Amino acid sequence: MAVQKSRKTPSKRGMHRSHSALPLPAVSIDAKSGETHSRHRISRDGFYRGKKVLQTKADVAASESDE
């Protein structure tokens, strides 16, 4: 088993851990609804890149009440 020859200094330890921090997730704002959502994901309203691509439960309820 490999054993280090000497102790790693705090400076070198900090340099080693410099890339360990997790980046914040990228967030987009939908052009049509103005809602924030993760990149390349459908927003809660069912919009993707400004187009309605998914019919939500609220849309179904609204269409049934109109009839």
LINSULNOR-V445369 format. One record per residue. N is the residue number from 1. SS is DSSP state (2 for helix, 1 for strand, 0 for the rest). PHI is phi in degrees with one decimal (999 if undefined). Layout:
# LINSULNOR-V445369
<<N;SS;PHI> <N;SS;PHI>>
This chain:
# LINSULNOR-V445369
<<1;0;999> <2;0;-76.9> <3;0;-127.5> <4;0;-67.4> <5;0;-76.7> <6;0;-139.9> <7;0;-70.0> <8;0;-77.3> <9;0;-73.4> <10;2;-57.3> <11;2;-65.3> <12;2;-66.5> <13;2;-62.2> <14;2;-64.4> <15;2;-66.2> <16;2;-65.0> <17;0;-91.2> <18;0;-64.0> <19;0;-101.8> <20;0;-80.5> <21;0;-67.3> <22;0;-81.2> <23;0;-75.0> <24;0;-72.7> <25;0;-67.7> <26;0;-72.2> <27;1;-123.5> <28;1;-116.4> <29;1;-113.4> <30;0;-66.4> <31;0;-67.3> <32;0;-85.7> <33;0;-94.1> <34;0;78.7> <35;0;-83.8> <36;1;-86.5> <37;1;-155.1> <38;1;-67.0> <39;0;-62.5> <40;0;59.3> <41;0;-129.0> <42;0;-75.5> <43;0;-75.7> <44;0;-63.5> <45;0;-79.4> <46;0;92.2> <47;1;-98.5> <48;1;-138.3> <49;0;53.5> <50;0;81.8> <51;1;-117.9> <52;1;-77.8> <53;0;-117.1> <54;0;-140.4> <55;0;-88.0> <56;0;-89.1> <57;2;-61.9> <58;2;-65.6> <59;2;-66.1> <60;2;-65.1> <61;2;-63.8> <62;2;-67.2> <63;2;-71.0> <64;2;-70.8> <65;2;-75.3> <66;2;-72.6> <67;0;-77.4>>
